[in-house]
Amino acid sequence: MKTDAFALRHIGPRETDLQHMLKTIGVDSIEQLVYETLPDDIRLKAPLNLDPAMTEYEFANHIRELGKKNKTFKSYIGLGYHPTIVPAPIQRNIFENPGWYTAYTPYQAEIAQGRLEAILNFQTMVIELTGMEIANASLLDEGTAAAEAMALLFDVRTRDQKKNNTHKFFVSEEILPQTLSVLQTRSTPIGIELVVGNHETFDFSNEFFGAILQYPGKYGQVNDYSAFVAKAKENEIKVAFAADILSLAALTSPGEMGAAVVVGTSQRFGVPMGYGGPHAAFFATKDEYKRSMPGRIIGVSIDVNGNRALRMALGTREQHIKREKATSNICTAQVLLAVMAGMYAVYHGPEGLKYIANKVHASAVTTAEALNKLGVFQTNTAYFDTILVKADAQKVKAVAEKNKVNFFYPDADSVSISLNETTSVADINQIVAIFAEALGKETFTVSELTSASQLPTSLERTSAFLTHDVFNNHHSESQLMRYIKKLERKDLSLNHSMISLGSCTMKLNAASEMLPLSMPNWNSIHPFAPVEQAEGYITMLKKLEQQLNVITGFAGTTLQPNSGAQGEYAGLMAIRAYHLSRNEGHRNVCLIPSSAHGTNPASAAMAGMKIIVTKTTPEGNIDVEDLREKAIEHKDDLSCLMVTYPSTHGVFESSIIEITKLIHDNGGLVYMDGANMNAQVGLTNPATIGADVCHLNLHKTFAIPHGGGGPGVGPICVNEKLVPFLPTNPILKVGGEQAITAISSAPYGSALVCLISYGYITMMGAEGLKSATEHAILNANYMKSRFEGHYPILYTGECGRAAHEMILDCRAFKENGIEVGDIAKRLMDYGFHAPTVSFPVAGTLMIEPTESEDLAELDRFCDALISIRKEIEAATADDKNNVLKNAPHTLAMLTTDSWDFPYTREKAAYPLDYIADNKFWPSVRRVDDAYGDRNLVCSCAPIEAYMES
């Protein structure tokens, strides 16, 4: 056994298990199984051209040496990214803990109460700091959050504004440059006209529906926007604020000024810069706009016993239900980072946040006063943490970089300096010395921080925030550690058992891939640092792009999109730009099979496309004749086809090359959704099937963990004709020669977690990646064979094989009074997270085991579902008091004196022998979703509620 081969550790089944698995399936070899699963005409003819696989030890040394090429300068660049102190108990107990980072999106609320509480804390923190009424569970970054604010305000225009097609949106010239670029990208296809200008000279005409202001401004200016907002309201113009979250501990909240929406990033609440991400954006608004609010919302409800229980609220806004009419894209959260930011507020509490904010402000004032003594004058009339001084930028830059310090230089005569939580008096003296040298003057020493303030008295915060117990009871490390552990114990993650989610690929997130994320020379680089200081990052990111090009067969990749849905949007915008470049901007029809992911039509709508849905056959495949008819009908305006391959039904459709050729013959391009790429890598690829662009979910196929619902990375890979249109960034030029504007705030999106996928591919190598795909197909077909005779399996390929996932049909069980949701809840009693429920077909379970699960775990899961099948047989439509309807069973139920159920406690809690060895207890009984939506509460109860009780 070659124990230093990483693939051996990543792939679950042992060599000794293969004969049993193959015999169960009814094939002689993995090669035969693959032959019977994939159409032969799309098989790759040669191995992937990748470097030989590194061992874990070799990779650890390699990534350490590569990291040394990054220069960790002191960063005062600002622009929404700041050095921060990650509290050690949060780093160790959350950031580096698989109990937190391997969890899935909390759709199964009963086994996600810990994560849900942590996110509720985040929402409460955001609501109280912003002064708003409701907040979501996070968005991707500040730029995309601002774009979502613009879209919300466009959606909630008055009846007259919609009737009159009021479509202008005012953007303050104080906005962060990367935010402006994202706004430009998102506004154009949906018919919004941006008007950038000075808020003091804005004319408030009736041509505008909304406005966005930066608070404080991009170079630090703090403005009192109360009069602006008041006048905007008089003219039915709703105002969004992009706010710095730390400043809100010292400044009047936007809500108190009348804001309709407040967005920003929570990065400086204990989340490393990581060359741009991942970081949790926040989004808060008024209660009246809740059904137009993007993203997930965690709400308080009750379980069947009336006990408090949390769950995701208002799900009907989401794309998998509303499709192109959705107001929420559930694939736009950064849950792990939101948990960290919320826990930062828990650890520091309101007084701690005030202390940090006041210290940062004092550092800025002290620096300004010291520079003033050198004759370097600060130009902001009021500021929080960022000063703008007049000086020779080139002279200052040369001296600063010699001293390993980065400022931001807006023009030749200005220097912007953003102070932060890590800034010390010694750092201020270094800044003063740099300017003194640049001016040829003697420096001097500052001995302490000033107590003077440069905040306007009218804007000093007087309102209370973070009054709930949770923000006031966990300030020692012991208290915080135990609180985090208490929440972790309520959540089922991959460190407990397999999570077999079809279409969501919950594979191993190996420790060797994760370790570099904690290294300072990787996680402390500012995304707008001079590129020569990020040589390690650029080398790694370019190599990852090259690896993805080889895997997909394409010519170019952008890593900028930081979710799969954002990757979809980026791919469609590249297609749109391609048609525009050929004077064919009228090509706006997007064909989408009815079986597609709900994100597909929603992304197409965001890209300004007209959506035409095509039929699927009874076997679940694309109806080629219907597609042909619609492609020909719309050939003059055809933009693209969106296709998932293998299909959402877990089948490699043999007609795929015919399908892609049909689209090309009628003037369109083919976008391939990469959600199911785990069944392709090393066996076939998007270029071979005839696609022009695909997105990849690095948080699925390429081992980035889901983090409880984010981070994600959704790069797009494109062929040569689309390379020129890959997106850029206004500060660091990336992308193609005819680049579209930014998709996300940072040039390389969530660059830090790209280390994980780079590690995965580098340690797996071509042979390991192909073997992973083969074993994903093996595991799926082994489970399929075990389920046959117990559950109907909806769709299979022409030889009766599944790809990497399968769909169990549970609709007939209604005759026994059992719904698919009952099976999902009962699986919790067996120690498992449910597979994907009712997608893509209502009343079904879609199961994907991945290659990481070993034979024993596969058998445990199969045994659980087969045991549940017997329980279904024993149920009747008239009997609502059975083991399935009452699932899940909590420890509290099992330990009460009374037991009023017609089955034993043992059957409820320990239906199979293996469970007793590693029992996971759901912390609440079945959650009442309808109650929670009728009585929407999305924050911790105020302290008064506890005092009254």
Sequence and secondary structure as in RCSB ss.txt:
>XXXX:A:sequence
MKTDAFALRHIGPRETDLQHMLKTIGVDSIEQLVYETLPDDIRLKAPLNLDPAMTEYEFANHIRELGKKNKTFKS
YIGLGYHPTIVPAPIQRNIFENPGWYTAYTPYQAEIAQGRLEAILNFQTMVIELTGMEIANASLLDEGTAAAEAM
ALLFDVRTRDQKKNNTHKFFVSEEILPQTLSVLQTRSTPIGIELVVGNHETFDFSNEFFGAILQYPGKYGQVNDY
SAFVAKAKENEIKVAFAADILSLAALTSPGEMGAAVVVGTSQRFGVPMGYGGPHAAFFATKDEYKRSMPGRIIGV
SIDVNGNRALRMALGTREQHIKREKATSNICTAQVLLAVMAGMYAVYHGPEGLKYIANKVHASAVTTAEALNKLG
VFQTNTAYFDTILVKADAQKVKAVAEKNKVNFFYPDADSVSISLNETTSVADINQIVAIFAEALGKETFTVSELT
SASQLPTSLERTSAFLTHDVFNNHHSESQLMRYIKKLERKDLSLNHSMISLGSCTMKLNAASEMLPLSMPNWNSI
HPFAPVEQAEGYITMLKKLEQQLNVITGFAGTTLQPNSGAQGEYAGLMAIRAYHLSRNEGHRNVCLIPSSAHGTN
PASAAMAGMKIIVTKTTPEGNIDVEDLREKAIEHKDDLSCLMVTYPSTHGVFESSIIEITKLIHDNGGLVYMDGA
NMNAQVGLTNPATIGADVCHLNLHKTFAIPHGGGGPGVGPICVNEKLVPFLPTNPILKVGGEQAITAISSAPYGS
ALVCLISYGYITMMGAEGLKSATEHAILNANYMKSRFEGHYPILYTGECGRAAHEMILDCRAFKENGIEVGDIAK
RLMDYGFHAPTVSFPVAGTLMIEPTESEDLAELDRFCDALISIRKEIEAATADDKNNVLKNAPHTLAMLTTDSWD
FPYTREKAAYPLDYIADNKFWPSVRRVDDAYGDRNLVCSCAPIEAYMES
>XXXX:A:secstr
  TT HHHHHS S GGGHHHHHHHHT S HHHHHHHHS GGGS SS         HHHHHHHHHHHHTTB   EE
  BTTB      HHHIIIIIT HHHHT   SSSGGGBHHHHHHHHHHHHHHHHHHT SEE S BS HHHHHHHHH
HHHHHT  HHHHHTT  EEEEETTS HHHHHHHHHHHGGGT EEEEE TTS    TTEEEEEEEES TTSB    
HHHHHHHHHTT EEEEEE TTGGGTB  GGGGT SEEEEE TTTT   GGG    EEEEE GGGGGG  S  EEE
EEBTTS EEEEE  GGGBHHHHGGG SB TT   HHHHHHHHHHHHHHHHHHHHHHHHHHHHHHHHHHHHHHHTT
  B  SSBSSEEEEES HHHHHHHHHHTTEE EEEETTEEEEE  TT  HHHHHHHHHHHHHHHT       S  
    S GGGB  S    SGGGTS  SHHHHHHHHHHHHTTB  TTTS   BTTT      HHHHGGGG HHHHT 
 TTS GGGBHHHHHHHHHHHHHHHHHHT SEEE    SHHHHHHHHHHHHHHHHHHTT TT  EEEEETTS THH
HHHHHHTT EEEEE B TTSSB HHHHHHHHHHTTTTEEEEEEESS TTS   TTHHHHHHHHHHTT EEEEEET
TGGGTTTT  HHHHT SEEEE TTTTT    TTT      EEE TTTGGG    SSS  S TT    SSSSTTSS
HHHHHHHHHHHHHHHHHHHHHHHHHHHHHHHHHHHHHTTTS B    TTS  SS EEEE GGGGGGT  HHHHHH
HHHHTT    EES SSTTEEEE   TT  HHHHHHHHHHHHHHHHHHHH  TT  SSTTTT S  HHHHTSS   
SSS HHHHH SSGGGGGG    SSS B HHHHHHT   S   HHHHHH 
